[in-house]
Amino acid sequence: MAQCAEDRKRLRNFYIGHLDAGDVPGVTWIDRSTGLFRIVWRHAGRDGFDPERDGLIFKLWAQQTGRWKEGDPEDTTAWKTRMRNALRRLADFQEEQDLGKPDDPHEAFRVYRLVPPPSNPPQQPESIPEPSILPPDVMMSDLKDSESAMNCLAPDEVLEYFHELDMVSPAPSEDSAQGACAQPQPIAANVAPQQNVNQATDGATATLPEQTQGPFPNIPDGDVKISVQYRGRQVLEESHSNPSGVRIYHGSPIKEFVATQMIPGDGRQKLYGPENATHVLLPPCEPHMHSPKQLDITRELLKHAERGVVLLFSNGDVWATRLCQTKVFWLDPNKPDMSLPLKLVRDHPTKVFDFVQGFLPLLQNYARNVEGSKKPRPYFKMCFGQSWGAEDPFESNLIAVTVQQLTAEAQLNLVSQYRQQDNTSSQSFPLRDDPLSRSNPEDQIIKQLGQLINSLSIQQDSPSPPNFHTG
C-alpha cells in the first residue's frame, strides 16, 4: 500500500518540479501559494502547433512513465489524452474551468489547482524508482501493453485502484443502498414506471398507472435492440420485446436461480429487478481481449456488474435503474443540453431515452425540413466503468452498450424515406393527375410534320420562312 501511495504522488511531483524549474514552455505557476497553474493546450491539428513547445509536457510525462523512449514513434495526441485523463481522475488536481480557454484558437490553455497547495520552499522533483505496477492515472490510457496493472495487488488494493479511476462504487453500508460516491443528476419530472407496480400478482403485465401513460398509451413498449462492444469489438447484438423490462448484466444464471429460490419475492426484485424481465447476459470477455491488462480490468468491471442495469419502458420512454456496483454512464444524444455523459445514480430510476418530449419533436422538425433541424437518434448509450468525450471515444471504452428503441427507429426510417424521395424525385413538383390528354388527329398531323422535317434534315432552329409571323 505504501508503494501505491507513492505512485499516486508521481504526477503531482512531476508537475511541481517542472513548474518550479520553469523549464517547460507554456507550463507556469499562476499562484504557487494556492497551487494554481496553467498548461498550454493547443490543438495538435491547428496551424502553428509546435510539438517541441506545445506538446513537451505531455512527451516528458510519457517518457517518465515508460510510454515513450528515444526512437519510438511520437504521438502527441495520445500523450495529451492520457495526461488529461490523469489530471481528471486524480484527487490531487482540480480543473478551474472558468479560468481556462482550452478551445481558444489563438491561445488555448487549461488551469488546474493542486489540492492541497504545495508546501514552501519550492521542491525539486523527487527521484522515485520506476514501480513494477502502473499508477492509476495511466492504467486505462493504453491497453496495448502486455503487462497487467494488477499482477501484484491484493483484491482490496485492486478495488482501491478502481475507486480512484471512478469505475466502481464503494460497497454500500448496511444503512445505505446507494454508493457513497454517486453524484446527483437531473431527473425528468414525469413519473418513472415502478417495478412493483407494473407486475400483476399472477406474473402478468399489469396496466401502468394513469399518470405514467401520457399521450401515447397504445405505443408498443419494450421493443429494443442491444449492441455491446468490448473496446470497439462487437460481442453481442440482440433484439428483445418485453414490456416488463430488460436487464443487462454479467454473472451466473445458476447462482441467480439459487438466490431466487431462497429469497422472498420483494428481496428478489431488489437484487435482480422485475421477475418477468428479459435478462441479457454480457458475454465472457476472454475471447475478445487485445492484451492481458485489458483482460484483467474488463474482468473486474464485469465481476462488479453482476446485478446489472434494469431498463423499464413507458410511452416509448426508457428508464434505467443501476443495481450493480460498477458505475454506469449514459447519454441521450437527443438532449440539447447534454454534451457529456452522466452517471446513473444507484437504485434510482433515470429516464435515459426521452421519446415523447425528446425524440418526437426532433423527428417532427426533421420531417418538415425545418431550417437548422437535425436528424434525431433512436438510441441511447451506456458504458460500464468509464465515461467518454471528444478525446475519449465511446467505441474505445472497455464495455460500451448501445440500446436502440425500435419504434423510434422505424419512425425515423419512414421519415427518412419520404425526405429522400422528396429530394430526388418529381414529388418536389407534385402532379396529382396525368398532365396530358390523349392525342387527337390534329396532334398526329403535327407529329408527322415533325418527322418529315427531321427526315429532310431541316433544323428546327433555322430562320423562319419569309412572311411567316410568330407574334
Buried (B, 14 or more C-beta within 10 A) or exposed (E): EEEBEBBBBBBBBBBBBBBBEEEBEBBBBBEBEEBBBBBBBBBBEEEEBEEEBBBBBBBBBBBBBEBBEEEEEEBBBBBBBBBBBBBBBBEBBBBBEEBBBBEEEEEBBBBBBBEEEBEEEEEEBEEEEEEEBBBBBBBBBBBEBEEBBBEEBEEEBBBBBBBBBBBBBBEBEEEEEBBEEBEEEEEBEBBBBBBEEBBEEEEEBEEBEEEBBBEBEEBEBBBBBBBBBBBBEEBBEEEBEBBBBBBBBBBEEEEBEEBBEEBEEEEBBBBBBBBBBBBBBBBEBEEBBEBBBBBBBBBBBBBBBBBBBBBBBBBBBBBBBBBBBBBBBBBBBBBEEBEEBBBBBBBBBBBBBBBBBBBBBBBEBBBEEEEEBEEBBBBBBBBBBBBBBEEBEBEBBBBBBBBBBBBBBEBBEEBEEEBEEEEEEEEEEEEEEEEEEEEEEEEEEEEEEEEEEEEEEEEEEEEEEEEEEEE
